[in-house]
Amino acid sequence: MDKQIRDAQGRGEFDRLPGAGAPLPTEVDSTYDELWWVKRKLVREGLAVLPPALALRKEAEDALEAAYAAPSERIARKIIEDVNVRIKDMMFKPPPGPPLGKKPYDVEEVVREWRQRRAAARGDGGVPGSAV
């Protein structure tokens, strides 16, 4: 085995391996965690496991931002109406875990804000009745 390793080293097979020369990752907390490999994989894969209420809270906040960035009023309305359905479902059928802490958005208020943001971005002060 040692001869095979020396021969591979001589051929340069270990010269450009990923992470070569980099320090090994160290943990800030030195206590042993049986699930260290699961946590590291979740981080590496960009995954998160949240309770349903917290996942919906994040989804609702993302939907609000997506509605404000929507290219048309019709799409902004659709985004908010869709997330409101999921919020209402969770309000009346709460899952285990922390409470949602969200109520459905006021679609008209979101659309009003969408119009104001679009007008500010164009610099025209907004044109009433410019719904698409």
N, C-alpha and C positions, 0 to 999 in steps of 0.2 A: 504494500500500500504506500509506504513512504517513498519507494522508488518511482511509483506512478505519479505521485505529487511532485517530486523533484523534476521528473521528465516534463510534466505539464508546465511547471514554472520555467523550465529552460526554454520551452517553446513559446512562452509569453501568454499562455492561456488565462492567466489570472491578472494580467496587466490592466485591462480596461473594464473591469467588472463594475456594475452600478454601485455607487456608494463607496468605492475604493478610497481609502484615506480619510473617510468621514468618521467622526466619532460615533460610537454606538449611542442610540437614544437612551437618555436616563430619565427616570421617573422622579417627579418632584416629591411625591409621597412615597416613602420607602416601605410602607406596610404592604404585605402581600395581598393581592386581590385575585381570587380564583377566576374572575371573568375578565382579566386584563386583555386577553386575546380577542374577546368579543368586542370590548370597547375600542380597541385599536382598529379592528376591522370596520366597525361602524364609522369611525373617523375617516379611515382610508377610503371607504366606499362612499362617503358623503351621505350616510343614512342617519336618520334620527327616528327614535321610537318615542312618540308622545302619547299621552292619554287622549282619547277621542276629543274631549272638550278643548284641550290645549291645541290639538292639531286644527280643529275647526276655527279656533280663535285666530291662529296664524293665517289660515286660509281666508278668513273674513278680512283681515287687515290687508293681505295681498290683493284680494278682490277689489277692495276700495281703491288701492293705488292703481290697479289695472283699469278700473272704471275711469279714474281721473285722467289716465293716459290714453283712453280709448280714442280711436279716430273719428267716431261718430256718436251722437247722442243715443241712437238706437242700440249700439253695442254697449255703451255705458249702462243703459237701462237693463239690458239682458244680463250683464255680469252681476249687477246688484240684485236683480230679481232671483237669479239662480242661487246666489249665496244666501239670500233671505230664506229660501225654501229650506236649506240645510240648517240654518240657525233656528227657524221655527220648529223643525222636526226635533232638534236636540233640546229645545226649551220644553217641549211637551213630552218627550221620551228621554229623560236624562240618562246617560250611561253612567257606569260607576266611575269614580274619580272626582277631581275637583269640578266645581260648577263652571259653566261656560263663561258667565260674566259678560255676555254680549246680548244685545237685543237687535232685532232686524233694523236695517238701515232705512231711513226715509228716502225712498227713491227720488222723489221730487227735490229734496234737499241736495242729494248727491248730484243730480243732473244740473241743478242751479249752480253748484260749485264747479262742476265740469265746464259749464258755459263761461263762468267767470275766469277760470284758468285758461281756457282756449282764447278768450278775448284778450287777456293779459299777455299771452304768448304772441298773439298777432299784433298787439299794440293798438287795436282799434276801439277798445272800450265795449265791444260786444254789439251785435245786431240782433234785436229781438226777433223771434220767429225764425231763427236760422237752424231749426232742428233738421236733422238728416235721418 
